[in-house]
Amino acid sequence: MTKASVLLYLLTTSILCSPATGGDTVTPAQPLVDDGGTSLISAGGNFELGFFSPVGSSNHYIGIWYHRIPVQTVVWVANRQQPVTGRSGKLSLETDGALVITDGKNSTVIWSSGSLALANPVARLLDNGNFVVKEGSDDDPSSFAWQSFDLLTDTLLPGMKVGWNLTSGLNRNLTAWRNVSDPAPSLYSAGFDVHGVPQIFLWSGSRRFWRGGSWNGRQFSGIQEMQTDNLFDMVFVVDAREIVYSFYMRDPSVVSRLVMNQWGIVQRFVWLEEREMWSVFWFAPKDQCDNMLSPCGPYGVCYPNESPMCKCLQGFHPKNPRSWDLRDGTDGCVRNTALDCRNGTDGFTTLSSVKIPDTSTSFVDRSMSLEQCEALCRRNCSCRAYASANISGSGSGSGCIIWTTELTDTKMYDSGSGQDIYVRLAAADLGSESSQSHRNHVVVIIIIVSALATFFLLSFACFVWRRKKRRNRYIDEEAHEQDLDLPLYDLDTMAGATGNFSMDNKLGEGGFGPVYKGKLGELQEIAVKRLSETSMQGLDEFKNEVTLIAKLQHRNLVRLLGCCIQAGERMLIYEYMPHGSLDSFLCIVGLANTVQHHRGIARGLLYLHHDSRFRIIHRDLKASNILLDKDLNPKISDFGLARMFGGRNRRKNQESRRDVLRCFGAGNRKWQKNRGVYQSSHHLNLLAHIWSLWNEGKGLELADGSMGQSSLPVAEVMRCIKVGLLCVQERPEDRPTMSSVVVMLGADSALLPQPRQPGFIVAKDPSETNSSTSKQDSSTNHTVVWVANRGNPVSNASGAELRLSDDGNLVVLNSFKVPVWSSNSTPSTSNASVAVLVDTGNLVLKDGSNSSTLFWQSFDHPTDTWMPRGWLGANKITGEYQNITSCENPAPGPSAQSMDPDGSNQYVILWNGSEIYWSRGLWNGQYFTGVPGTKESTAFNFTFVDNRDRKFATYTITDSAFITRYVIDSAGQGRQWYWLDTTEEWQTVFTQPLAHCDVYSLCGPFGICNQKSSQLCQYGFLLMSNVGLPANPRRLTGGSDKECKAAFLSNCSCTAYSFQNGCSIWSGALRSLRQLDNGDNEG
């Protein structure tokens, strides 16, 4: 056991075994003191109450957490806004029943529950996690004078209620912590709006951004997963006293909680006892259709799994067809035919399996039948639709909901989920199957007659077209096969518009080519981007990308007006921005405009990242790519070109990542004039300098020096800097989403989470490294890919060295010249060996007289990184495995990845050395079946070798300029990274495991994990198509499909077989069986 493991064991033991002498009660004579050991433990041992300090904080709070779970998980905090500074707090019960937290230093009251006028008060921690104040031995819950279940923080436990007590006016909401170090309430909350039909919402301040919908007897209409929950009993109560939701566990041994986190996401967790970890069972918001801004507008329906995602209801058409074509459905739909309620000709069409529209202004009568509801809607000419209020019983349901305003926030579910809604339509829009069939026959007849009548005209047109194609040798043969959904201009028009691409009209030149100012006709000014030849795309691919960019429309994106494809030229025509790019205006515009620029840029990125169907990642965001219109509104440019050009082209004039940071409030004139000063004088890059000033409380020094301190809007400056630092935190999971950034830019800076250390904080002096490492030198920041003495660091770098020993081995010596690491190879003398760092990153020890003889190489001993041309596998002769193992600064961590030690041809991630956490699947001759996406990759070539001496996998890259690495972290996540020159940062190519179903044997023996189903695990015996094959098969050589089946049937212990590039047979339990998308068939 390593030293770190021993320390961790002792620490865990000390926590779990620390004395807890307070029983489960607090009385006036027995307070709870913060002495580091005393706490309350509920009678059944489920929960513990005491003083605690959050991660990264020295403040102390009274909280409740799970007693038996080794990871301290706080579920309730008393003094979340009034911490005790230091270990001097005391929780006491006054004689009148008031709970009081005091600071022992000066006897100051920090927090109090208020006087309760009890004669014999007792405070007790119950086994359900409720901390109550009651009269003596009275255990009747209805008589509790005070309880923590009435004062929710961020967690809902079984038996807790969220919602309104209509008698007392108490509104119980879940409110997120500000951050992991501060339990004070943040902007994000979850609770009920009781207007109309009560619904559950998520709020950011006073703005609703997600709607869980109304209760329909089975579930909240906006939470599809609730219908298939077999672990929980959901209870929703609506009466004259309260409107509340609560849940209970059917199996009391299962531990679950519902949490509102600091990023505005509500999550349900369950505790996995065997793995000792919390697993996310469900979360929301989940997809684009969950946006409360109603992405499909009135009378639009959102289809989360389709493209485009917005469709109009039957009998409606888009209100703004142009915006609809551009994937902007916020204007919604309007009726094809006006209603005719007075004459009684209107009818209803059924929309099934939906999240019903917003019911904030709806009418509800829970005593009506569905037939009575329809009759009421027919009589009321204001009625737009109706639905059942309760679908829990058999038949069509009961109760009545009526909409008299526009239908908004309607979402389509998969078949079997959601409920039916009946929408009012004019008779002309109802239609019938027979009339539709008749119309189809008429259309067919017309088409046939038209085709015969125009046969000769088509023949003549074909002749003319062929002749024209031969004459125009510059136009590609495929150029007319597919029309672009935007204007296509010819080369002569573009030459005329730009003065034959005159230098006088040249606006500038970027990585994609020069840009010229032009004019179409007499009025319309345009910008023409003449693309360079760096794109490797064919014409069809180019046209598809142009069509994609044209369909992206937002007020903070530069609009594409058309294109030109002729004589080898490819041009894009944009709207002209008279004020040029933001980098030329940083010294001119005031701070107020700068803040508006930040918000506009964030809104544009939010649209690209989340709200557009195509999920564009810019990958080249900088001030020169932000253009300003005549009103100085920011518009993002080149937002589709990084994707079009493959994201790997090299710019002549590269901008550093500090320009990206400047777009979010960190740039100013002073930095622009003195960019080289900080590098040379402080040995820090710009980001490190900003972080240093922030930690020293000197954030205002980052503002423009030309602005006097008296005129400086401090709150605006600090908010912008804080949001910028949050966006560049080192851990990707700590960084906010763009939707959160938009909210943060309008929020109080004090309410924002505290930023953690940014990534890429490095000094310029490499002499501080205390381990012998191999690193990629294309980055200005050290990205370590291999460590020699990872388990034996050198405590003092002075005098340490890496050298060849007398026996020819590589050794690392500490300052006392004592070896702390050796290659332990077998050269005879140091004269016979030489160490060479190869350009692949492999450090090799070889024979100096015969370079083909290798004694040792670092690729045989990887750390946490798998490099191209490196290998992972097993040496069959020596029995040695090549694993990558997660780093713990940088000692070996708990996770490792390599070939299955049991002998199958699959790669697995092993947790703590023996338990399989994730599997790449079996090698099927082309790729590993657990990662079907790799078969379509053109950037990587994966190879699997199994011969007499070795069994291993390796990979190469098709483009030598492409810098990539695969890294495993201590959480068991494997990530493939690549280096992006344009922004000087690492970007993720893919992450594994990516989804719940990727976790090894998540559904146990014979369980089938279907990621697209709300019930992940499915069981039974059936013929499965499009699946990732289970682990540990027995391979039979030769034979056919029929012979494989015969071998399976002849052995009664066999449980499954597959014939895919050979015969595989399984005996015993089938584990890690995974449902794949169509086209990824593995067995």
Backbone hydrogen bonds, N-H to C=O, Kabsch-Sander energy under -0.5 kcal/mol:
donor,donor_aa,acceptor,acceptor_aa,energy
6,V,2,T,-2.4
7,L,3,K,-2.5
8,L,4,A,-2.4
9,Y,5,S,-2.7
10,L,6,V,-2.8
11,L,7,L,-2.6
12,T,8,L,-2.7
13,T,9,Y,-2.7
14,S,10,L,-2.5
15,I,11,L,-1.9
16,L,12,T,-2.7
17,C,13,T,-2.4
18,S,15,I,-0.8
22,G,39,S,-1.4
23,G,20,A,-0.5
25,T,22,G,-0.8
26,V,123,A,-2.8
27,T,30,Q,-1.3
30,Q,27,T,-1.2
32,L,91,L,-3.4
33,V,31,P,-0.6
34,D,89,G,-2.3
35,D,33,V,-1.8
40,L,49,L,-3.2
41,I,23,G,-3.0
42,S,47,F,-2.4
43,A,125,L,-0.5
45,G,42,S,-1.8
48,E,65,W,-2.9
49,L,40,L,-2.6
50,G,63,G,-2.0
52,F,61,Y,-2.3
55,V,180,V,-0.6
57,S,54,P,-1.8
60,H,84,V,-2.6
61,Y,52,F,-2.4
63,G,50,G,-2.7
63,G,61,Y,-0.6
64,I,76,W,-2.2
65,W,48,E,-2.5
66,Y,73,T,-1.0
67,H,46,N,-2.2
68,R,46,N,-0.6
72,Q,70,P,-0.7
74,V,72,Q,-0.6
75,V,64,I,-3.2
76,W,64,I,-1.2
78,A,62,I,-2.6
80,R,78,A,-1.0
82,Q,79,N,-0.9
84,V,60,H,-2.8
85,T,83,P,-0.6
86,G,58,S,-0.8
86,G,84,V,-1.0
88,S,86,G,-1.6
90,K,102,T,-1.6
91,L,32,L,-3.3
92,S,90,K,-0.6
92,S,100,V,-2.9
93,L,27,T,-0.5
94,E,92,S,-0.5
94,E,98,A,-3.1
97,G,94,E,-1.8
100,V,92,S,-2.7
101,I,111,W,-2.9
102,T,90,K,-2.4
102,T,100,V,-0.5
103,D,108,T,-2.6
104,G,88,S,-3.3
104,G,102,T,-0.7
106,N,103,D,-0.9
107,S,103,D,-1.8
108,T,103,D,-0.9
110,I,101,I,-3.1
110,I,108,T,-0.6
111,W,101,I,-1.5
113,S,99,L,-2.3
116,L,96,D,-1.0
118,L,96,D,-1.5
122,V,134,K,-2.0
123,A,26,V,-2.5
124,R,122,V,-0.5
124,R,132,V,-2.5
125,L,24,D,-2.6
126,L,124,R,-0.7
126,L,130,N,-3.1
129,G,126,L,-1.5
132,V,124,R,-2.7
132,V,130,N,-0.6
133,V,146,W,-2.8
134,K,122,V,-2.7
136,G,120,N,-2.9
136,G,134,K,-0.8
138,D,135,E,-2.4
139,D,137,S,-0.8
143,S,140,D,-2.0
144,F,141,P,-1.3
145,A,133,V,-1.8
146,W,133,V,-1.4
148,S,131,F,-2.1
150,D,147,Q,-1.4
151,L,148,S,-1.8
156,L,258,L,-2.9
157,L,155,T,-0.5
159,G,247,F,-2.1
160,M,157,L,-2.2
162,V,245,Y,-2.4
163,G,172,R,-1.5
164,W,243,I,-2.4
165,N,170,L,-3.0
166,L,164,W,-0.8
166,L,241,R,-1.9
167,T,241,R,-1.1
169,G,165,N,-2.4
170,L,165,N,-0.6
172,R,163,G,-3.3
172,R,170,L,-0.6
173,N,171,N,-0.8
174,L,190,A,-2.4
175,T,153,T,-3.6
176,A,188,Y,-2.2
178,R,182,D,-1.2
178,R,184,A,-1.1
179,N,182,D,-1.6
182,D,179,N,-1.3
186,S,176,A,-2.0
189,S,203,W,-1.8
190,A,174,L,-2.4
191,G,201,F,-2.0
193,D,199,Q,-2.5
194,V,192,F,-0.5
197,V,359,T,-2.3
199,Q,193,D,-2.0
200,I,213,G,-1.8
201,F,191,G,-3.0
202,L,210,W,-2.3
203,W,189,S,-2.8
204,S,207,R,-2.8
205,G,187,L,-2.7
206,S,204,S,-0.6
207,R,204,S,-1.8
209,F,202,L,-2.4
210,W,202,L,-1.1
212,G,200,I,-3.1
212,G,210,W,-0.5
213,G,200,I,-0.8
215,W,198,P,-0.5
216,N,219,Q,-2.5
221,S,214,S,-2.5
222,G,212,G,-2.8
223,I,220,F,-2.5
224,Q,222,G,-0.6
226,M,223,I,-1.2
227,Q,224,Q,-1.3
228,T,225,E,-1.1
229,D,226,M,-1.0
230,N,228,T,-0.6
233,D,248,Y,-2.7
234,M,232,F,-0.6
235,V,246,S,-2.8
237,V,244,V,-2.7
239,D,242,E,-2.1
243,I,164,W,-2.5
244,V,237,V,-1.8
245,Y,162,V,-2.3
246,S,235,V,-2.5
248,Y,233,D,-1.8
250,R,231,L,-2.7
251,D,231,L,-0.6
254,V,251,D,-2.1
256,S,254,V,-0.5
257,R,269,F,-1.8
258,L,156,L,-2.1
259,V,267,Q,-3.3
260,M,154,D,-2.3
261,N,259,V,-0.7
261,N,265,I,-2.7
264,G,261,N,-1.7
266,V,284,A,-2.4
267,Q,259,V,-2.9
268,R,282,W,-3.1
269,F,257,R,-2.9
269,F,267,Q,-0.5
270,V,279,S,-2.2
271,W,255,V,-2.3
272,L,270,V,-0.5
272,L,277,M,-2.9
273,E,271,W,-0.9
276,E,272,L,-1.5
277,M,272,L,-1.3
279,S,270,V,-2.9
281,F,268,R,-3.5
281,F,279,S,-0.6
282,W,268,R,-1.3
284,A,266,V,-1.9
290,D,287,D,-1.7
291,N,288,Q,-1.6
292,M,209,F,-1.5
294,S,291,N,-1.3
297,G,294,S,-1.7
299,Y,407,L,-3.2
300,G,297,G,-1.7
301,V,311,K,-3.4
302,C,410,T,-2.5
303,Y,301,V,-0.5
303,Y,309,M,-3.5
306,E,303,Y,-1.5
311,K,301,V,-2.1
313,L,299,Y,-1.9
316,F,313,L,-1.8
317,H,334,V,-2.6
319,K,332,G,-2.6
320,N,332,G,-0.5
324,W,320,N,-2.4
325,D,321,P,-2.4
326,L,322,R,-1.2
327,R,324,W,-1.6
328,D,323,S,-2.9
329,G,295,P,-0.6
329,G,327,R,-0.7
332,G,329,G,-1.8
333,C,298,P,-3.0
334,V,317,H,-2.9
336,N,315,G,-2.7
337,T,315,G,-0.5
344,G,341,C,-1.2
345,T,340,D,-1.2
347,G,425,L,-2.6
349,T,423,V,-2.4
351,L,421,I,-2.9
352,S,350,T,-0.6
354,V,419,Q,-2.1
355,K,411,K,-3.1
356,I,354,V,-0.7
358,D,408,T,-2.1
362,S,359,T,-1.4
363,F,402,I,-2.3
365,D,400,C,-2.3
368,M,365,D,-0.9
370,L,397,G,-0.6
373,C,369,S,-1.9
374,E,370,L,-2.2
375,A,371,E,-2.2
376,L,372,Q,-2.2
377,C,373,C,-2.2
378,R,374,E,-2.5
379,R,375,A,-1.8
380,N,376,L,-1.3
381,C,379,R,-0.8
383,C,380,N,-2.0
384,R,403,W,-3.7
385,A,403,W,-1.1
386,Y,422,Y,-1.9
387,A,401,I,-1.8
389,A,398,S,-0.9
390,N,398,S,-2.5
391,I,216,N,-3.4
397,G,394,S,-0.7
398,S,390,N,-2.7
399,G,368,M,-3.1
400,C,365,D,-1.6
401,I,387,A,-2.5
402,I,363,F,-2.5
403,W,385,A,-2.5
408,T,406,E,-0.7
410,T,300,G,-0.7
411,K,355,K,-1.3
412,M,302,C,-2.9
413,Y,353,S,-3.1
417,S,414,D,-1.8
419,Q,354,V,-1.9
421,I,351,L,-2.0
422,Y,386,Y,-2.9
423,V,349,T,-2.5
423,V,421,I,-0.6
424,R,384,R,-2.5
425,L,347,G,-2.7
429,D,426,A,-1.5
430,L,426,A,-0.6
430,L,427,A,-1.0
431,G,427,A,-0.8
436,Q,432,S,-2.3
437,S,433,E,-2.2
438,H,434,S,-2.4
439,R,435,S,-2.3
440,N,436,Q,-2.1
441,H,437,S,-2.0
442,V,438,H,-2.1
443,V,439,R,-2.3
444,V,440,N,-2.1
445,I,441,H,-2.3
446,I,442,V,-2.4
447,I,443,V,-2.3
448,I,444,V,-2.3
449,V,445,I,-2.5
450,S,446,I,-2.6
451,A,447,I,-2.5
452,L,448,I,-2.2
453,A,449,V,-2.3
454,T,450,S,-1.8
455,F,452,L,-0.9
458,L,454,T,-2.6
459,S,455,F,-2.2
460,F,456,F,-2.4
461,A,457,L,-2.5
462,C,458,L,-2.3
463,F,459,S,-1.9
464,V,460,F,-2.4
465,W,461,A,-2.4
466,R,462,C,-2.3
467,R,463,F,-2.1
468,K,464,V,-2.4
469,K,465,W,-2.1
470,R,466,R,-2.0
471,R,467,R,-1.7
472,N,468,K,-2.0
473,R,471,R,-1.2
475,I,472,N,-0.8
476,D,474,Y,-0.5
479,A,476,D,-1.8
481,E,478,E,-1.4
486,L,484,L,-0.6
489,Y,487,P,-0.5
489,Y,563,C,-2.9
494,M,490,D,-1.6
495,A,491,L,-2.5
496,G,492,D,-2.5
497,A,493,T,-2.2
498,T,494,M,-1.5
499,G,496,G,-0.9
500,N,495,A,-4.5
502,S,498,T,-1.8
505,N,502,S,-1.0
506,K,503,M,-0.9
507,L,515,V,-2.8
508,G,515,V,-1.3
510,G,513,G,-1.9
513,G,510,G,-1.1
515,V,508,G,-2.9
516,Y,528,V,-2.7
517,K,505,N,-3.3
518,G,526,I,-2.6
519,K,497,A,-1.1
520,L,524,Q,-2.7
521,G,519,K,-0.6
523,L,520,L,-0.7
524,Q,520,L,-1.1
525,E,523,L,-0.5
526,I,518,G,-2.5
527,A,574,Y,-2.3
528,V,516,Y,-3.2
529,K,527,A,-0.6
529,K,572,L,-2.9
530,R,514,P,-2.5
530,R,528,V,-0.7
531,L,529,K,-0.9
531,L,570,R,-2.0
532,S,512,F,-2.7
535,S,532,S,-0.5
542,F,538,G,-2.4
543,K,539,L,-2.7
544,N,540,D,-2.3
545,E,541,E,-2.2
546,V,542,F,-2.5
547,T,543,K,-2.5
548,L,544,N,-2.1
549,I,545,E,-2.6
550,A,546,V,-2.5
551,K,547,T,-1.2
551,K,548,L,-0.5
552,L,549,I,-1.5
553,Q,326,L,-0.6
553,Q,551,K,-0.7
557,L,554,H,-2.1
558,V,636,I,-2.5
561,L,559,R,-0.5
561,L,573,I,-3.2
562,G,573,I,-1.5
563,C,487,P,-1.6
564,C,571,M,-2.2
566,Q,569,E,-1.6
567,A,474,Y,-0.5
568,G,474,Y,-0.5
569,E,566,Q,-2.7
571,M,564,C,-2.5
572,L,529,K,-2.1
573,I,562,G,-2.7
574,Y,527,A,-3.1
574,Y,572,L,-0.6
575,E,559,R,-1.8
576,Y,525,E,-1.1
579,H,628,L,-1.5
580,G,577,M,-1.6
582,L,623,A,-1.1
582,L,626,I,-3.1
583,D,623,A,-0.7
584,S,581,S,-0.9
585,F,582,L,-1.7
586,L,582,L,-0.7
588,I,585,F,-1.6
589,V,585,F,-2.3
594,T,590,G,-2.0
595,V,591,L,-2.6
596,Q,592,A,-1.8
597,H,593,N,-2.4
598,H,594,T,-2.2
599,R,595,V,-2.1
600,G,596,Q,-2.4
601,I,597,H,-2.8
602,A,598,H,-2.5
603,R,599,R,-2.4
604,G,600,G,-2.2
605,L,601,I,-2.5
606,L,602,A,-2.6
607,Y,603,R,-1.9
608,L,604,G,-2.1
609,H,605,L,-3.2
610,H,606,L,-2.6
611,D,606,L,-1.6
612,S,607,Y,-2.9
615,R,612,S,-0.8
616,I,608,L,-1.2
618,H,616,I,-0.5
625,N,622,K,-1.6
626,I,623,A,-1.6
627,L,625,N,-0.6
627,L,635,K,-3.0
628,L,580,G,-2.6
629,D,633,N,-1.8
632,L,629,D,-2.2
635,K,627,L,-2.6
636,I,556,N,-3.0
637,S,625,N,-2.7
642,A,638,D,-0.8
644,M,640,G,-1.9
645,F,641,L,-2.8
646,G,643,R,-1.2
647,G,642,A,-1.2
648,R,645,F,-0.8
654,Q,652,K,-0.7
659,D,656,S,-1.6
660,V,656,S,-0.6
661,L,657,R,-2.0
662,R,658,R,-2.3
663,C,659,D,-1.4
664,F,660,V,-0.5
664,F,661,L,-1.6
665,G,662,R,-1.9
666,A,661,L,-1.2
667,G,662,R,-0.8
672,Q,668,N,-1.9
673,K,669,R,-1.8
674,N,670,K,-1.3
677,V,674,N,-0.8
678,Y,674,N,-0.8
679,Q,675,R,-0.6
680,S,676,G,-1.5
681,S,677,V,-2.8
682,H,678,Y,-1.5
683,H,679,Q,-0.6
684,L,678,Y,-1.1
685,N,762,V,-0.7
689,H,685,N,-2.0
690,I,686,L,-2.4
691,W,687,L,-2.3
692,S,688,A,-2.2
693,L,689,H,-2.3
694,W,690,I,-2.5
695,N,691,W,-2.4
696,E,692,S,-1.4
697,G,694,W,-1.6
698,K,693,L,-3.0
701,E,698,K,-1.6
702,L,699,G,-1.9
703,A,700,L,-1.5
707,M,704,D,-1.6
708,G,706,S,-0.5
711,S,708,G,-0.8
712,L,709,Q,-0.8
714,V,712,L,-1.5
717,V,713,P,-2.2
718,M,714,V,-2.8
719,R,715,A,-2.1
720,C,716,E,-2.3
721,I,717,V,-2.3
722,K,718,M,-2.4
723,V,719,R,-2.7
724,G,720,C,-2.3
725,L,721,I,-2.3
726,L,722,K,-2.2
727,C,723,V,-1.6
728,V,724,G,-0.6
728,V,725,L,-0.8
729,Q,726,L,-0.9
730,E,757,Q,-2.5
734,D,731,R,-1.7
735,R,731,R,-0.7
735,R,732,P,-1.0
741,V,737,T,-2.0
742,V,738,M,-2.3
743,V,739,S,-1.5
744,M,740,S,-3.0
745,L,741,V,-2.4
746,G,743,V,-1.3
747,A,744,M,-1.7
751,L,748,D,-1.6
752,L,748,D,-0.5
752,L,749,S,-1.1
759,G,728,V,-2.1
762,V,760,F,-1.0
764,K,683,H,-1.3
768,E,765,D,-1.0
769,T,766,P,-1.4
773,T,771,S,-0.7
774,S,786,W,-2.2
776,Q,783,T,-1.4
777,D,775,K,-0.5
779,S,776,Q,-0.6
783,T,776,Q,-0.5
783,T,781,N,-0.5
784,V,782,H,-0.7
785,V,774,S,-2.6
786,W,774,S,-1.3
788,A,772,S,-2.6
790,R,788,A,-1.0
792,N,789,N,-0.9
794,V,770,N,-1.2
795,S,793,P,-0.6
800,A,797,A,-1.6
801,E,813,L,-1.8
803,R,811,V,-2.4
805,S,803,R,-0.5
805,S,809,N,-3.3
808,G,805,S,-1.8
811,V,803,R,-2.8
812,V,821,W,-2.1
813,L,801,E,-3.0
813,L,811,V,-0.5
814,N,818,V,-2.0
817,K,814,N,-2.3
820,V,812,V,-3.0
821,W,812,V,-1.0
823,S,810,L,-2.2
830,S,806,D,-1.4
832,A,829,T,-1.0
833,S,830,S,-1.0
834,V,846,K,-2.2
836,V,844,V,-2.7
838,V,836,V,-0.8
838,V,842,N,-3.1
841,G,838,V,-2.2
843,L,841,G,-0.5
844,V,836,V,-3.0
844,V,842,N,-0.7
845,L,856,W,-3.4
846,K,834,V,-2.6
846,K,844,V,-0.5
847,D,850,N,-0.6
847,D,853,T,-2.6
848,G,832,A,-2.2
853,T,850,N,-2.1
854,L,852,S,-0.7
855,F,845,L,-3.1
856,W,845,L,-1.8
858,S,843,L,-2.5
860,D,857,Q,-1.5
861,H,858,S,-1.8
866,W,966,Y,-3.3
867,M,865,T,-0.6
869,R,955,Y,-3.2
870,G,867,M,-2.3
872,L,953,A,-2.0
873,G,882,Q,-0.8
874,A,951,K,-3.2
875,N,880,E,-3.0
876,K,874,A,-0.7
876,K,949,D,-2.3
877,I,949,D,-0.8
879,G,875,N,-2.6
882,Q,873,G,-3.0
883,N,881,Y,-0.8
884,I,897,Q,-2.0
885,T,863,T,-3.3
886,S,895,S,-2.7
888,E,891,A,-3.0
891,A,888,E,-1.2
893,G,886,S,-3.9
896,A,910,L,-2.3
897,Q,884,I,-2.4
898,S,908,V,-1.8
900,D,906,Q,-2.2
903,G,900,D,-2.0
906,Q,904,S,-1.6
907,Y,921,G,-1.0
908,V,898,S,-2.4
909,I,918,W,-3.2
910,L,896,A,-3.6
910,L,908,V,-0.6
911,W,915,E,-4.0
912,N,894,P,-3.3
912,N,910,L,-0.6
913,G,894,P,-0.6
914,S,911,W,-1.1
915,E,911,W,-1.6
917,Y,909,I,-3.4
918,W,909,I,-1.1
919,S,998,D,-0.7
920,R,907,Y,-3.2
921,G,907,Y,-0.8
923,W,905,N,-1.7
924,N,922,L,-0.5
924,N,927,Y,-2.0
926,Q,927,Y,-0.5
929,T,922,L,-2.7
930,G,920,R,-3.2
931,V,920,R,-0.6
931,V,928,F,-2.1
934,T,931,V,-1.8
935,K,932,P,-1.4
936,E,933,G,-1.2
937,S,934,T,-0.9
941,N,956,T,-2.4
942,F,940,F,-0.5
943,T,954,T,-2.9
945,V,952,F,-3.1
947,N,950,R,-2.7
951,K,874,A,-2.3
952,F,945,V,-2.4
953,A,872,L,-2.4
954,T,943,T,-2.4
955,Y,870,G,-0.6
956,T,941,N,-1.9
958,T,939,A,-1.8
960,S,958,T,-0.5
962,F,959,D,-1.9
963,I,961,A,-0.7
964,T,962,F,-0.6
965,R,977,W,-1.8
966,Y,866,W,-1.8
967,V,975,R,-2.8
968,I,864,D,-1.8
969,D,973,Q,-2.4
972,G,969,D,-1.8
974,G,992,Q,-4.1
975,R,967,V,-2.9
976,Q,990,F,-2.3
977,W,965,R,-3.2
977,W,975,R,-0.6
978,Y,987,Q,-2.4
979,W,963,I,-2.2
980,L,985,E,-2.7
981,D,979,W,-0.7
984,E,980,L,-1.2
985,E,980,L,-1.3
987,Q,978,Y,-2.9
989,V,976,Q,-3.7
990,F,976,Q,-0.9
992,Q,974,G,-2.9
998,D,995,A,-1.6
999,V,996,H,-1.6
1000,Y,917,Y,-3.4
1002,L,999,V,-1.4
1004,G,1001,S,-1.1
1006,F,1070,L,-1.4
1007,G,1004,G,-1.7
1008,I,1018,Q,-4.4
1009,C,1007,G,-0.5
1009,C,1073,L,-1.5
1010,N,1008,I,-0.6
1010,N,1016,L,-2.9
1011,Q,1009,C,-0.6
1013,S,1010,N,-1.5
1016,L,1014,S,-0.8
1018,Q,1008,I,-3.0
1018,Q,1016,L,-0.5
1020,G,1006,F,-0.8
1024,M,1022,L,-0.5
1028,G,1074,R,-3.4
1029,L,1027,V,-0.5
1031,A,1071,R,-1.7
1034,R,1065,I,-3.2
1035,R,1033,P,-0.5
1036,L,1063,C,-2.5
1044,C,1040,S,-2.2
1045,K,1041,D,-2.2
1046,A,1042,K,-2.4
1047,A,1043,E,-2.2
1048,F,1044,C,-1.8
1049,L,1045,K,-2.6
1050,S,1046,A,-1.7
1051,N,1048,F,-1.1
1052,C,1050,S,-0.6
1054,C,1051,N,-1.7
1055,T,1066,W,-3.1
1056,A,1066,W,-1.3
1058,S,1064,S,-2.3
1060,Q,1058,S,-0.6
1060,Q,1062,G,-1.8
1063,C,1036,L,-1.2
1064,S,1058,S,-2.8
1065,I,1034,R,-2.3
1066,W,1056,A,-2.8
1068,G,1053,S,-1.0
1071,R,1069,A,-0.6
1074,R,1028,G,-1.4
1075,Q,1009,C,-2.2
1076,L,1026,N,-3.4
1080,D,1077,D,-1.7
1082,E,1027,V,-0.6
